[in-house]
Amino acid sequence: AQPDPHFHMDIRKNPANSGLFAQSEVTLHANLILNTGVRYDYYTTFGGTVSPRLALIYSPRERTSFKVMHGYAYRAPNLYEMYYTDYRMQRNPGLKPERIRTTEARIEQYLDPRLRLSGSFYFNKLTELIDLPAVPSDELSMFTNVGRMRALGWELELEAKNIYGVDGRIGYAVQKATDRNSLEQLTNSPRHIAQLVLSFPVLHRRCQGGVNMRYVSSRKSLGGRTAGGYFLSNLALTYAGILPNLDFSSGLY
């Protein structure tokens, strides 16, 4: 058979990027720290971008800390989004990076040297999101910077370290992500997420068991319907040194 001489995409590019960052930590008081940072990245595809960050950390007691963080980040468009073309799509080499502005307040409390409780509240704004908007059937579509979204949420987590040989973490998060223009809920964005992770000895100190459970609530689908929530449970067993230089592990998913 002769090779097909037609190509959907033939990109001959050598994109490159470089970055420079700086960070500074200043002790404003015996229990108050200011952490600042900035990063500059340059891409040959779209140019330069600056991402500043800062955090204020207050520790009124040895086992208690409050953190307020604010920062900017981005996601660079990839070659597929910029240059892919076929009979339905056209390329868009002028794509700009997606940008996000994050604000988070967090508290951490050690109930015991091996037991930590934390909670956080966050608010994110996303702009220039890259999407493939719908177009009439007789026109070519292309990836464009059209999205503006925001997410508001909070989460709680309890983490244990080596309590009777058990390490574990349990967390619960609630969020609401909406389109900033239509105020509609985003697709594939669950409102509730819960997770439990445990690692514990089984009969012998060299034999460790593991449990990972995760619950994700229902979410809106692309078709405007609702995809039901689901629950996942993974089990693992590891035996270290069953023979010299030989370990055994198994899992059930």
C-alpha positions, 0 to 999 in steps of 0.5 A: 500500500502506498503511504497517504500523502495528505496530512492533518497537521505538519508542524515544523517549529522549535518552540523554546521557553526560559524562566527566571524567579526570585523569592524572599522571606522576611521576618516582620515579627517573632511570629509573623513572616512575609514570603514574596516571590515573582517569576518571569517566563518567556515563550517564543510562541507568545512572549513573556509573562510575569507571575507574582506571589505573596504569603503572610504567615502568622503563628500565635502559638507553636502548634497554630498557624494562619496563612493568607496567600495571593498569587497569579499563575498561567498555562501556556497554550500547547502546539495542538491548540495553536497549530492543529488543522484539518477540514473542520479546524483552523490554526490560531498561532496568536493564542494567549496563555490561560491565567488564574488569580488565586486567594486563599486563607488557611489555618493549621492546628496541631492537636498533637505532634502527630495529628494535624487539623487544617482548613482553608477557604479559597477564591479563584478567578480564571481568564483567557481560558482556551476553548473550542466554541461552537460555530455554524457547520459551514465555518471552520472552528479554532481554539480561542481565548474566550473563557472567564470563570471563577471558583469558590470553595473550602476544605477540611483535612485531618492528617495523622503520622505514625499513630500506633503505626498508622499514617492517614489523611481524611479530607472533605472539600466543597466548591462552586465553579461558574462561568463569569459571563453566564453564571452557569455551573461549569461542566465536569465540576463536582460540588463535593469531594471526600477522600480517605487515605490510610497506611497501616501494618498488617501482622508484621512490621514489614507488611503494610496495608493501604486503603484509598477511598474517594467520593465525587458528587454528581456534576453537569455534563456537556450535554446539559444533563447530570452525571451521577456521583461515584465512589472508588475504593483501592486496596494495596498490600506490600511486603518488604524483604520477603526474600533478600532483594525481593519485595511483594506487592498486590492491589485491588482497584 
